[in-house]
Amino acid sequence: MHIPDGFVSPPVAAATGLVSVAALFIATGRSQAAFGIRRAPILGLTTAFIFAAQMINFPVAGGTSGHLLGGTLAAVILDSPWAGTLSIATVLIIQAVLFADGGITALGVNILNMAVIGVWVGWVLTQTLQRLFGGSKRRLPLAAGIASAVSVVVAAIACAIELALSGTASLAIALPSMTGVHILIGIGEGLITGGVLTYLATARPDLLPGEQQQFKGWLVPVVSIFLIAGVLSLFASAWPDGLEKVAENLGFIHLGEKVRVIVPTPLANYGIEGLGQIGTSIAGLIGAAVCFAVAFGIAKVVKPNNA
């Protein structure tokens, strides 16, 4: 659901940019409680994992693909929607600047949709479902899975509204188109989120909040991230994602080519020219490493003084 340059009007881009900057400023201050010494590497690993997982598009119906947004997963692992917002925003900024994935002028709207709306809808709904399920930790993967699926649809609705406000497509057409395809993508999001949390609760509870164990080590999570970014990414679906498919069907896909703000990079489109699939693997590994480094640095900067 990465909106490229040209899909939203300058006023919408500017307004959402201001909202997103304000949200990130508040999130930075409110995240301090989440960043003790033990939680700093968790932010880095979570951010790197979500970057890697977003490289893998999975097919859905009608020649369309989707990928993990990860907002609910980040908020649950970090036990903070504020930290989740910072994690997803970090991924989005790095994707736009280094990989030309999502427009530079559309960063505000993408952060708003995925790092603010997606994270907070997923977090609030997860907490609500957890209470309805009796507060059992065993039900957390189910609650988060359902919440993450809903969060994708809500983010898609926000995107449709922004497209309509920009005059790109009428709301009567964009809303059902975006909602329909992202219900299917949301199902994939829910399965991935629930599956990851089920694995962590069983094999690596030290990566989840509320556990007393010390951080058990870097090897398994780092290897897993590198395998996803460097190997599994090679098997991603080549079909257009939900937004791109809607843009093709509704006839505004060309707008992304008319207005293009390019940051020169050898990693555009997750590849390195002349290296083929090896270039994709290298780009994925570099992206995951950069995401970890930036997120870890953010945690070190904003952590409480007594952490």
C-alpha angles and dihedrals in degrees: 000000000000106000112218127215112286100031095094128045122250093252092052091045091050095046095048089044091057092047092049093049090051091048092050091048091053092042091054092056096041094047096066093095090057095055110075120146093275096046098052094078089044090060090051094047093045093050093047091048093051091049090051093045092050089061090067112080113194121205122250130177125308100025092300129128135199138193139204116281091190101199096126092042092052094047093049096046092046092040089225132087088205091058089043090056091052091048096051093041089054090053092048094049093049091046092052097043101039104025106029088236105144123007124282090224089046095054091103094053093043092050091047094050100041108020098038111022095030094047097044097043089050094046097047093045092047091053091047094050091046090058091047089051091053098260094280114159088215089067094051095095090051094047093046092045093055092043094050091052091053092045091059092054092047091050089050090052089052089051091051091051091050091050090051093048088051092053090240095122134353115261091233089063103029096049099058091039094052094040095048098052094040093054086066092044089048090058089057090047090052094050092049094046094047092045095051093048092047090053093047093048090054105035107019111023088155087075092059126077123254095038122122098209120108119247103281100210148289104256103087098041093043093048090047092052092048092049091052095045097038104034115013091046088068089068097052117133114263092210117114116266124247098274094042091051092050089049090052093048094046095042104242099105089106091066089075090061096047095057112036126159106193124196104200109244136149088222098065112142090012096287146091116236113254097012100086115194092354087061090054091052093048092047091050093050092048092048093050091048093049092048091052093047095048095045092045089050091050090052091051092049098048101035117118116270091242094050 
